[in-house]
Amino acid sequence: MEYTTQMDAARKGIKTKELLAVAEKEKMSPDVLMELVANGQAIIPANKLHTCIEPNGIGKKLSTKINVNLGTSRDLTDLNMEMEKVNRAVELGAEAIMDLSSFGDTQKFRRKLTSECKAIIGTVPIYDAVVHYHKALKEITTEEWLDIVEMHARDGVDFMTIHCGINKETARHFKKMKRLTNIVSRGGSIIFAWMEMTGKENPFYEHYDRILEICREYDVTMSLGDACRPGCQEDASDISQIQELITLGELTQRAWEKDVQVMIEGPGHMPLDQIAANMKIQETLCKGAPFYVLGPLVTDIAPGYDHITSAIGGAIAATYGASFLCYFTPAEHLRLPDVEDVKEGIIASKIAAHAADIAKGIPGAKEWDKAMSQARKELDWEKMFSLAIDPEKARRYRAEARPEKEDTCSMCGNFCAVKNMNRILDGEIVSIYDE
């Protein structure tokens, strides 16, 4: 039996090789996963032309995944450096790479990713249109915006963030409501500016059916972008954010009618006490479609440490329903991240994702922690290193402060509670001071 997309296959009862691979990875029954994909509550982003992909699932009952943003800018155009970041990100366990390149030969880099990288690849076509056409924003036509979407699909990307939700109506309300930080989404600000200068409707909203046809043909997952996500604590959960989310809920239903997989982008900057409610609102309005959150950043005062502020918010968001965390690096709000920044951002996001998976009861999550606890009880340092989320750093820290006795660390030495409890419970004498 033939099928067009992973959702179409699931609805027809077909277990694709991608679905079977994800089910095995998630320790889940293929039948359960197939039902989730058929209902839109889980997605398997896998463009038909991205042949080297190792598929991953995102959504309900699945482990929380992380996305790594990178790409060139006008100030930093080194494609080799960006590829080094990609390779490092995959080594560290990132399930998705999002190419946000906004300068240089963007298509060359994008095609290199989809021909060589096994991770899920995402893009934002709006950025690329400005680069590709080499002309003023106002001069880009509706047809040219749509052509860029098809070009990205042909290049093999697995998901595309498209800012469909900010139409003339939501833009009118946005201008009326007044925000502290306005629109902080790059794609959202670009399409808003284009609409203001041309007086035309958002082409991605007006011609949404054509976008869906493209996605259906190549099996590209729609990542419905949140142009009106809050850019500071002050703007969180405001009318503009929620009104756009209502529109995204409507667009989700239309995509599902065409068998197109969907995930929803979410906030943004948000106080801790609003995160759980936002997850519930999204789940309700978008009928359980996977939620892809950008943080959320739980405070605005930590430039240089936003990998931490986002990990705090990400752990809470994923606990209450988010499926996909976009990492933040220490360089967020300051500069393009380097390779070390990428690592720090990935580790912080992976910690957040794993903490949420424990809370959600994802198979295997708690067992990982139990194995680490057993290794600590036995003072098995090599085992601890192998189980660490960052083995390299754990091993280096111990090597930098070698203890007097190999079964302890330089923090406690003979005062080590684990060592002394093991000995006393085995009937040995514990002396501590004169050992």
Stockholm file with secondary structure:
# STOCKHOLM 1.0

chainA/1-435         MEYTTQMDAARKGIKTKELLAVAEKEKMSPDVLMELVANGQAIIPANKLHTCIEPNGIGKKLSTKINVNLGTSRDLTDLNMEMEKVNRAVELGAEAIMDLSSFGDTQKFRRKLTSECKAIIGTVPIYDAVVHYHKALKEITTEEWLDIVEMHARDGVDFMTIHCGINKETARHFKKMKRLTNIVSRGGSIIFAWMEMTGKENPFYEHYDRILEICREYDVTMSLGDACRPGCQEDASDISQIQELITLGELTQRAWEKDVQVMIEGPGHMPLDQIAANMKIQETLCKGAPFYVLGPLVTDIAPGYDHITSAIGGAIAATYGASFLCYFTPAEHLRLPDVEDVKEGIIASKIAAHAADIAKGIPGAKEWDKAMSQARKELDWEKMFSLAIDPEKARRYRAEARPEKEDTCSMCGNFCAVKNMNRILDGEIVSIYDE
#=GR chainA/1-435 SS CCCSSHHHHHHTTCCCHHHHHHHHHHTCCHHHHHHHHHTTSEECCCCTTCTTCCCCCEETTSCCEEEEEECCCSSCCCHHHHHHHHHHHHHTTCSEEEECCCSSCHHHHHHHHHHHCCSEEEECHHHHHHHHHTSCGGGCCHHHHHHHHHHHHHTTCSEEEECCSCCHHHHHHHHHHCCSSCCCCHHHHHHHHHHHHHCCCCHHHHTHHHHHHHHHHHTCEEEECCTTCCSSGGGTTCHHHHHHHHHHHHHHHHHHHTTCCEEEEECSBCCHHHHHHHHHHHHHHTTTCCEEECCCBSCSSCTTCHHHHHHHHHHHHHHTTCCEEECCCTTTTTSCCCHHHHHHHHHHHHHHHHHHHHHHTCTTHHHHHHHHHHHHHTTCHHHHHHHSSSHHHHHHHHHHTCCSSTTSCTTTGGGCHHHHHHHHHTTCCCCCTTC
#=GC SS_cons         CCCSSHHHHHHTTCCCHHHHHHHHHHTCCHHHHHHHHHTTSEECCCCTTCTTCCCCCEETTSCCEEEEEECCCSSCCCHHHHHHHHHHHHHTTCSEEEECCCSSCHHHHHHHHHHHCCSEEEECHHHHHHHHHTSCGGGCCHHHHHHHHHHHHHTTCSEEEECCSCCHHHHHHHHHHCCSSCCCCHHHHHHHHHHHHHCCCCHHHHTHHHHHHHHHHHTCEEEECCTTCCSSGGGTTCHHHHHHHHHHHHHHHHHHHTTCCEEEEECSBCCHHHHHHHHHHHHHHTTTCCEEECCCBSCSSCTTCHHHHHHHHHHHHHHTTCCEEECCCTTTTTSCCCHHHHHHHHHHHHHHHHHHHHHHTCTTHHHHHHHHHHHHHTTCHHHHHHHSSSHHHHHHHHHHTCCSSTTSCTTTGGGCHHHHHHHHHTTCCCCCTTC
//
